[in-house]
Amino acid sequence: MTETAKDRAIIGSDESREYLTFTLGDEEYGIDILNVQEIRGYDAVTKIANSPDFIKGVINMRGVIVPIIDMRLKFHLGVAEYNQFTVVIILNISGRVVGMVVDGVSDVIALRAEQIRPAPEFGAILDTAYIDGLATLDDRMVIVVDIEKLMSSGEMGLVDQVQSGSA
């Protein structure tokens, strides 16, 4: 059986990385597939008092308490509507399990480093620290997010940051 160019693009080469793409509103985002543990439907969460708006609460997933982040609220994209297409992507970030609510999951894509262009600088109006870049696939533009950097940021407070030199 011969391999077509499309097959190679889907399978990827040694220098490409696979990304899970998901939608928030009209935009498509991609995160490194190696951080994804599972994808599940949105269930009711237990709210935690005094938590930021973007932390919807926690769920008990097979004995593990998992904080659930609403990415639409985190990225200031308006109020999220929860429906049958709303999903939770369960991530494993530095050994910590975290869930993120997105509007829907698109697919898995393979990208080479040269396909990802740096995000433009917007100054103080938009924090691009968590954006690895922008990738164009045919007529789609995918915003590539460094999900480890985002989830381990101080403002999230979800994943312990590595402390060096502490006694």
Secondary structure, DSSP 8 states (H G I E B T S, - for coil): ----HHHHHHH--TTEEEEEEEEETTEEEEEEGGGEEEEEE----B--TT--TTEEEEEEETTEEEEEEEHHHHTT-------TT-EEEEEEETTEEEEEEESEEEEEEEEEGGGEE-----GGGS--TTEEEEEEETTEEEEEE-HHHHHTSTTT--S-----S--
